[in-house]
Amino acid sequence: MSVFYRPQNQFPASKAGVKACFLSLSFILLWCLTSELRAQPVLQNFQTAVGDITQATVNAPGGIIEGHLLVAGIALEKGNGVNITPPTGWLLIRRTNNGSDCGIATYYKVATASEPATYTFALSTSGKWSIGITRLTSVSVISPIDTSSGATGNPGNVTAPALTTRGPNRRVLCFYTNKKGVNFTPAPLSTEIYDAPNVSGGAPSNMMADFVQNNTGATAARTAVPVDPEKWAAQQVAITPFNLLPVELAKFDAVACNDNKAACVSWTTATETNNDFFTVERSRSGVEWEGIGHTDGAGNSSAPLHYTFEDNSAPSGMVYYRLRQTDFDGTTTVSDPVALLMKPGQEMLGFPNPTSRSIRLQGDFPQGVLVVRLMDATGKLVYDTSINRGNADESGELNIALPELPSGAYFLSVNSSGGITQQQLRIQIE
């Protein structure tokens, strides 16, 4: 009997089950690794404000709903002479200070179902500032910020330094400031979003521009030209696009549990769109699969959800699991598999171990034809052979000739002709 647990906040874990697991391959998966499956993040609108008190307050951009990304850029006249305390839920992306002359700090927040009308960033000392908050959509909610870069310089043009994106279709935001309240001409191949210098205070400047990096890899530096050059600071911030597939799978894992009597398969979704149900599939070979249970999906969700399936009929030996997701229209998507080596019920010994080209096995082997399989540390089958139990000597030993293989750890199993693993052993090949 197998048991499904509906979405929950924690995975049940058994210390004995974890210890009993010789091999558990856990994958952090995103079923959206090609550019065809990702849209570019969309910049929707923004709000700016300027001031010279210890509270940098700005209105929230209109149209915010849960899952939207908010990015704040705060230009500071005093640079490292000011500490910033962001509102609840805001996380620092990067702080770039040109000493105490000027600086820029960027923060982000994934919007919740209820957002305030204004946001206030508390400053440790009074000083002139300019702030902008931008709303973006089609952004990954699990990892919205891909990467960032920052630089400072002496009076002159202002250069937001290049960065290297981890994937395609990133929207890159460029932030510019210097210690005067002046406007900028944006860099070629970028689009000015806002130019909001603190003109009334005379400092600082604050411009944001953006561009799209279609391919994975290094961006170009983007140089903006100020009306009046001064000491400056600048950043590039790359935004990760949202997954267009129905489920963004953040984690998929299988471990032995319940004193090694079952396999606990667990997964976490970051987002779900029109998700009808999941089917857990199992395989002994990694080639042929069977469905062993299913559970309903959440339909639509932008918050992380946790699922657990308990396979109480998991056989001993190497077992593979994968997840099949089915949409409301019947479309299915299959995850990469994970491999789990369940602890054998009986003990088998091998001599010598480590070994090179042969090994003697001692154990309580069944009668008839036995299938001997050798798998590498990833669960890949690298060798198999058949032995008639009648060839075992009176001491019950099996003599196995091994092929020439790279040095490393392997898992050797002895199965009955019916395919049930009777014995399992970790060996080291030199």
C-alpha positions as CSV (number, residue, x, y, z in Angstrom):
1,M,0.0,0.0,0.0
2,S,1.3,3.5,-0.9
3,V,0.2,6.7,0.8
4,F,0.0,10.3,-0.6
5,Y,0.2,13.3,1.7
6,R,-1.4,16.5,0.4
7,P,0.6,19.8,0.3
8,Q,2.2,20.6,3.7
9,N,4.8,22.9,5.2
10,Q,7.3,20.2,6.2
11,F,8.5,16.9,4.9
12,P,8.2,14.0,7.5
13,A,11.7,12.6,8.0
14,S,12.9,9.5,9.8
15,K,16.5,9.5,11.1
16,A,16.5,5.7,10.7
17,G,15.2,6.1,7.2
18,V,17.9,8.6,6.3
19,K,20.7,6.4,7.8
20,A,19.3,3.4,5.9
21,C,19.6,5.1,2.6
22,F,22.9,4.2,0.9
23,L,22.3,6.5,-2.0
24,S,19.8,9.3,-2.5
25,L,20.2,11.6,-5.5
26,S,18.4,14.8,-4.9
27,F,17.8,17.1,-7.8
28,I,17.0,20.8,-7.8
29,L,14.9,21.0,-11.0
30,L,13.4,23.7,-13.1
31,W,11.4,22.3,-16.0
32,C,12.2,25.4,-18.0
33,L,15.8,25.4,-19.0
34,T,15.5,26.5,-22.7
35,S,14.8,29.9,-24.0
36,E,11.7,28.7,-25.8
37,L,10.0,27.9,-22.5
38,R,10.7,31.3,-20.9
39,A,9.3,34.7,-21.5
40,Q,11.3,37.8,-20.9
41,P,10.4,39.7,-17.7
42,V,8.1,42.6,-18.4
43,L,8.7,46.0,-16.9
44,Q,5.3,47.5,-16.2
45,N,5.5,50.8,-14.3
46,F,7.4,52.7,-11.6
47,Q,7.2,55.4,-9.0
48,T,9.9,57.8,-7.9
49,A,10.5,60.3,-5.0
50,V,13.2,62.6,-3.6
51,G,13.9,64.1,-0.2
52,D,16.4,64.9,2.5
53,I,15.1,63.4,5.7
54,T,15.7,60.1,7.4
55,Q,12.8,58.4,5.8
56,A,12.9,57.6,2.0
57,T,9.2,57.1,1.3
58,V,7.8,56.4,-2.2
59,N,4.3,55.4,-3.4
60,A,3.8,51.8,-4.6
61,P,3.5,51.4,-8.3
62,G,-0.1,50.8,-9.4
63,G,-1.4,47.3,-10.4
64,I,0.5,45.2,-7.9
65,I,-0.8,41.7,-7.4
66,E,0.7,38.6,-5.7
67,G,3.8,37.3,-7.5
68,H,4.8,40.6,-9.1
69,L,8.4,41.7,-8.6
70,L,9.3,45.1,-7.1
71,V,12.8,46.5,-7.4
72,A,13.9,49.6,-5.6
73,G,16.9,51.7,-6.4
74,I,18.0,54.2,-3.8
75,A,20.6,56.9,-4.7
76,L,22.3,58.4,-1.7
77,E,24.2,61.7,-1.4
78,K,26.4,60.4,1.5
79,G,27.2,56.9,0.2
80,N,28.7,54.8,3.0
81,G,27.8,57.4,5.6
82,V,24.2,56.2,5.6
83,N,22.8,52.9,6.8
84,I,19.5,51.7,5.3
85,T,16.8,49.7,7.0
86,P,14.3,48.4,4.4
87,P,10.6,47.8,4.9
88,T,9.5,44.3,5.9
89,G,9.9,41.8,3.1
90,W,12.5,43.7,1.1
91,L,15.9,42.0,0.5
92,L,19.2,43.7,-0.5
93,I,20.5,43.0,-4.0
94,R,23.6,45.1,-3.9
95,R,25.1,48.2,-2.2
96,T,27.6,50.2,-4.2
97,N,29.2,53.2,-2.4
98,N,31.8,55.6,-3.8
99,G,33.1,56.3,-0.3
100,S,31.0,59.0,1.4
101,D,30.5,61.0,-1.8
102,C,27.5,59.0,-3.2
103,G,26.1,55.5,-3.5
104,I,23.3,53.4,-4.7
105,A,21.5,50.5,-3.0
106,T,19.1,48.1,-4.7
107,Y,16.5,45.9,-3.1
108,Y,13.7,43.5,-4.2
109,K,10.5,42.1,-3.0
110,V,8.1,39.5,-4.4
111,A,4.7,41.0,-3.9
112,T,2.2,39.3,-1.5
113,A,-1.6,39.3,-1.8
114,S,-1.7,42.5,0.3
115,E,0.8,45.4,-0.3
116,P,0.9,48.8,1.3
117,A,0.2,52.1,-0.6
118,T,3.7,53.4,0.3
119,Y,7.1,52.0,1.2
120,T,9.5,53.7,3.6
121,F,13.3,52.9,3.7
122,A,14.7,54.2,7.0
123,L,18.0,56.1,6.8
124,S,20.4,56.3,9.7
125,T,21.1,60.0,9.1
126,S,19.5,62.8,7.2
127,G,20.9,63.5,3.7
128,K,19.6,64.0,0.2
129,W,18.3,60.9,-1.7
130,S,16.3,59.8,-4.7
131,I,14.4,56.5,-4.9
132,G,12.6,54.6,-7.6
133,I,10.5,51.5,-7.3
134,T,9.7,49.4,-10.5
135,R,7.1,46.7,-11.0
136,L,7.9,43.7,-13.2
137,T,5.8,40.7,-14.3
138,S,6.7,37.3,-15.9
139,V,9.4,36.9,-13.2
140,S,10.5,33.8,-11.4
141,V,9.1,33.9,-7.9
142,I,11.5,31.3,-6.5
143,S,14.7,33.1,-7.7
144,P,13.9,36.5,-9.2
145,I,17.4,38.0,-9.1
146,D,19.8,36.1,-11.3
147,T,22.9,38.1,-10.6
148,S,24.2,41.7,-10.2
149,S,27.3,43.8,-10.5
150,G,28.5,47.2,-9.3
151,A,31.2,49.8,-9.8
152,T,32.3,53.3,-8.8
153,G,34.5,56.0,-10.4
154,N,35.9,59.5,-10.4
155,P,34.2,62.4,-12.2
156,G,33.3,61.4,-15.7
157,N,30.8,59.2,-17.6
158,V,29.0,56.5,-15.4
159,T,29.5,52.8,-16.3
160,A,27.3,50.0,-15.1
161,P,29.7,47.1,-15.3
162,A,29.0,43.9,-17.2
163,L,27.7,40.7,-15.5
164,T,27.3,37.1,-16.5
165,T,23.7,35.8,-16.6
166,R,23.0,32.2,-15.6
167,G,20.3,31.7,-18.3
168,P,18.6,33.3,-21.3
169,N,16.0,36.0,-21.7
170,R,17.1,38.1,-18.7
171,R,16.0,41.7,-18.3
172,V,18.9,43.7,-17.0
173,L,18.2,46.9,-15.0
174,C,21.0,49.5,-14.9
175,F,21.2,52.0,-12.0
176,Y,23.2,55.2,-12.2
177,T,24.0,58.0,-9.7
178,N,26.5,60.7,-9.1
179,K,26.9,63.4,-6.4
180,K,25.0,66.1,-8.3
181,G,21.3,66.3,-9.1
182,V,21.7,66.1,-12.9
183,N,20.1,64.1,-15.8
184,F,21.7,61.4,-17.9
185,T,21.8,60.3,-21.5
186,P,21.3,56.5,-21.4
187,A,23.8,54.1,-22.9
188,P,23.3,52.9,-26.4
189,L,21.2,49.7,-26.7
190,S,19.4,50.5,-23.5
191,T,16.1,52.2,-22.7
192,E,15.7,54.9,-20.1
193,I,13.0,54.0,-17.6
194,Y,13.2,56.9,-15.2
195,D,15.6,59.9,-14.7
196,A,14.8,61.3,-11.3
197,P,17.6,63.5,-9.9
198,N,17.0,65.4,-6.6
199,V,17.0,68.7,-8.4
200,S,15.6,70.7,-5.4
201,G,18.4,69.4,-3.1
202,G,21.1,69.6,-5.7
203,A,22.1,65.9,-5.2
204,P,22.1,63.0,-6.0
205,S,21.3,62.0,-9.5
206,N,19.2,58.8,-10.1
207,M,18.6,57.1,-13.4
208,M,17.5,53.6,-14.3
209,A,17.6,52.1,-17.8
210,D,17.2,48.5,-19.0
211,F,17.9,46.1,-21.8
212,V,17.3,42.4,-22.5
213,Q,20.1,39.8,-22.6
214,N,18.7,37.1,-24.9
215,N,21.5,34.5,-24.5
216,T,23.2,33.1,-21.4
217,G,26.5,34.7,-20.7
218,A,28.3,38.1,-20.3
219,T,26.5,41.3,-20.9
220,A,28.2,44.4,-22.1
221,A,29.0,47.3,-19.8
222,R,26.5,50.2,-20.2
223,T,27.9,53.8,-20.0
224,A,25.5,56.7,-19.4
225,V,26.6,60.3,-19.8
226,P,25.7,62.8,-17.1
227,V,25.0,66.5,-17.8
228,D,27.6,67.4,-15.1
229,P,30.2,64.7,-14.4
230,E,31.0,63.9,-10.7
231,K,32.1,60.9,-8.6
232,W,29.6,58.1,-9.4
233,A,28.3,54.7,-8.7
234,A,26.4,52.2,-10.9
235,Q,25.0,48.7,-11.0
236,Q,23.6,46.1,-13.4
237,V,20.9,43.7,-12.0
238,A,19.7,40.7,-14.0
239,I,16.1,39.5,-13.5
240,T,15.1,35.9,-14.0
241,P,12.1,35.2,-16.2
242,F,9.0,33.2,-15.1
243,N,8.6,29.5,-16.1
244,L,5.9,29.2,-18.8
245,L,5.4,25.5,-18.1
246,P,2.4,24.6,-15.8
247,V,4.6,23.6,-12.8
248,E,7.9,25.1,-11.7
249,L,9.4,22.2,-9.7
250,A,11.8,23.5,-7.1
251,K,12.8,20.1,-5.5
252,F,12.3,16.4,-6.1
253,D,13.8,13.8,-3.8
254,A,13.5,10.2,-2.7
255,V,14.8,8.7,0.6
256,A,14.4,5.5,2.5
257,C,12.0,5.9,5.5
258,N,10.0,3.9,8.1
259,D,13.1,1.9,9.1
260,N,13.9,1.2,5.5
261,K,10.5,-0.4,4.9
262,A,9.3,2.3,2.5
263,A,10.5,5.0,0.1
264,C,9.4,8.6,0.8
265,V,9.2,10.6,-2.4
266,S,8.8,14.4,-1.8
267,W,8.7,17.4,-4.1
268,T,8.1,21.2,-3.9
269,T,6.5,23.3,-6.5
270,A,7.4,27.0,-6.7
271,T,4.4,27.8,-8.9
272,E,1.5,25.9,-10.5
273,T,-0.7,26.9,-13.4
274,N,-3.7,24.8,-14.4
275,N,-2.2,21.8,-12.7
276,D,-4.6,18.9,-12.4
277,F,-2.6,16.2,-10.7
278,F,0.7,14.4,-10.3
279,T,1.5,10.8,-10.9
280,V,4.5,9.2,-9.2
281,E,6.2,6.6,-11.4
282,R,8.6,3.9,-10.4
283,S,11.2,1.8,-12.3
284,R,13.7,-0.9,-11.5
285,S,15.7,-0.4,-14.8
286,G,15.3,3.4,-15.3
287,V,13.8,2.5,-18.7
288,E,10.3,0.9,-18.1
289,W,8.0,2.9,-15.8
290,E,4.8,2.2,-13.9
291,G,2.5,4.6,-12.2
292,I,2.2,3.8,-8.5
293,G,-0.1,6.6,-7.3
294,H,-1.3,10.1,-7.9
295,T,-2.4,13.2,-6.0
296,D,-4.4,16.3,-7.0
297,G,-2.5,19.5,-7.9
298,A,-3.3,22.9,-6.6
299,G,-4.6,24.2,-9.9
300,N,-3.1,27.6,-9.7
301,S,-0.6,28.8,-7.1
302,S,2.2,31.3,-6.8
303,A,3.4,30.2,-3.4
304,P,5.6,27.1,-2.6
305,L,3.7,23.9,-2.0
306,H,5.1,20.7,-0.6
307,Y,4.0,17.1,-1.4
308,T,5.0,13.7,-0.1
309,F,4.3,10.2,-1.4
310,E,5.1,7.1,0.6
311,D,5.9,4.0,-1.4
312,N,5.3,1.1,1.0
313,S,5.9,-1.5,-1.7
314,A,9.3,-0.3,-2.7
315,P,11.6,-3.3,-3.6
316,S,15.1,-3.6,-2.2
317,G,18.0,-2.6,-4.4
318,M,18.2,0.3,-6.9
319,V,14.8,2.0,-7.5
320,Y,14.1,5.0,-9.7
321,Y,11.3,7.5,-9.3
322,R,10.0,10.3,-11.5
323,L,7.1,12.7,-11.5
324,R,4.5,13.0,-14.2
325,Q,2.5,16.2,-14.1
326,T,-0.9,16.4,-15.9
327,D,-2.6,19.7,-16.9
328,F,-6.4,20.2,-16.9
329,D,-6.3,19.8,-20.7
330,G,-4.5,16.5,-20.5
331,T,-1.0,17.7,-21.4
332,T,1.7,15.9,-19.4
333,T,5.3,16.8,-18.4
334,V,7.8,14.4,-17.0
335,S,10.6,15.2,-14.6
336,D,14.1,13.9,-14.5
337,P,14.3,10.7,-12.4
338,V,15.9,10.3,-9.0
339,A,17.6,7.1,-7.9
340,L,17.4,5.4,-4.5
341,L,19.3,2.4,-3.2
342,M,17.1,0.6,-0.6
343,K,18.9,-1.3,2.1
344,P,18.9,-5.1,1.5
345,G,17.1,-7.3,3.9
346,Q,20.0,-9.8,4.1
347,E,23.7,-9.3,4.5
348,M,26.1,-10.1,1.7
349,L,29.9,-10.0,2.0
350,G,32.5,-9.5,-0.7
351,F,36.2,-10.4,-0.8
352,P,38.5,-8.7,-1.6
353,N,37.0,-5.2,-1.3
354,P,38.5,-3.0,-2.7
355,T,39.1,-5.2,-5.7
356,S,40.3,-4.9,-9.3
357,R,39.0,-7.7,-11.6
358,S,37.2,-10.3,-9.5
359,I,35.3,-10.7,-6.2
360,R,34.1,-13.6,-4.0
361,L,30.6,-13.2,-2.6
362,Q,29.3,-14.9,0.5
363,G,25.7,-14.9,1.5
364,D,22.4,-16.8,1.7
365,F,21.8,-17.0,-2.1
366,P,18.6,-18.5,-3.5
367,Q,18.6,-21.5,-5.8
368,G,18.4,-21.2,-9.5
369,V,19.6,-18.6,-12.0
370,L,21.0,-15.4,-10.3
371,V,21.4,-12.1,-12.1
372,V,24.4,-10.1,-11.0
373,R,24.3,-6.4,-11.8
374,L,26.9,-3.6,-11.2
375,M,25.9,0.0,-11.0
376,D,28.0,3.1,-10.7
377,A,27.5,5.8,-8.1
378,T,24.8,7.6,-10.2
379,G,22.7,4.4,-10.5
380,K,23.7,3.6,-14.1
381,L,24.0,0.0,-15.0
382,V,27.6,-0.7,-16.2
383,Y,27.6,-4.6,-16.2
384,D,25.4,-7.6,-15.7
385,T,25.7,-11.3,-16.0
386,S,23.8,-14.5,-15.1
387,I,25.1,-17.3,-12.8
388,N,23.5,-20.7,-12.1
389,R,23.3,-21.2,-8.4
390,G,24.5,-24.8,-8.9
391,N,28.0,-23.3,-9.7
392,A,28.4,-22.0,-6.2
393,D,30.8,-24.1,-4.2
394,E,29.8,-25.9,-0.9
395,S,30.6,-22.8,1.1
396,G,28.0,-20.9,-0.7
397,E,30.4,-18.5,-2.4
398,L,29.9,-16.9,-5.8
399,N,33.0,-16.0,-7.8
400,I,32.4,-13.0,-10.0
401,A,34.7,-11.8,-12.8
402,L,34.5,-8.1,-13.2
403,P,35.0,-6.1,-16.3
404,E,37.7,-3.4,-16.6
405,L,36.1,-0.3,-15.1
406,P,37.2,3.2,-13.9
407,S,38.2,3.3,-10.3
408,G,35.5,4.3,-7.9
409,A,32.5,3.2,-5.8
410,Y,30.0,0.8,-7.3
411,F,26.9,-1.1,-6.1
412,L,26.7,-4.8,-6.9
413,S,23.4,-6.6,-6.6
414,V,22.5,-10.3,-6.8
415,N,18.9,-10.9,-8.0
416,S,16.8,-14.0,-8.4
417,S,15.5,-14.8,-11.8
418,G,12.2,-13.2,-10.8
419,G,13.9,-9.8,-10.5
420,I,13.7,-9.5,-6.8
421,T,17.0,-8.2,-5.3
422,Q,18.2,-10.7,-2.7
423,Q,21.5,-9.0,-1.8
424,Q,23.2,-5.7,-2.3
425,L,26.8,-4.6,-1.7
426,R,28.9,-1.5,-2.1
427,I,32.3,-2.3,-3.6
428,Q,35.4,-0.2,-4.4
429,I,37.2,-0.8,-7.7
430,E,40.8,0.2,-7.9
